[in-house]
Amino acid sequence: MAHTVFCVKLKRDMPGLDEPPFDNDLGQKVYENVSQEAWRMWVEHCKMLLNEYRLNPARREDQEVIVKQMEQFFFGEGSAKPKEYVAPKE
């Protein structure tokens, strides 16, 4: 039986993640509220943040920035693109 959630990002019932992305409360909250599609959107957004801000996921401070951005992306006002960000040309 597929795990279905009411996606906080896309505002409809959709297939959820197979398992929580992290072993903590935020991971469980994402698992219960975020669809696979919205998670893929986050992964793409996160790649852009890592590149634009030169974040290193191995550094604790950078991990905190990423977590804060993820919380905003799904549960807050939305994660803003960096001011300097220019979308790649299609």
Secondary structure, 3 states (H helix, E strand, C coil): CCCEEECCCCCCEEEECCCCCCCCHHHHHHHHHCEHHHHHHHHHHHHHHHHHHCCCCCCHHHHHHHHHHHHHHHHCCCCCCCCCCCCCCC
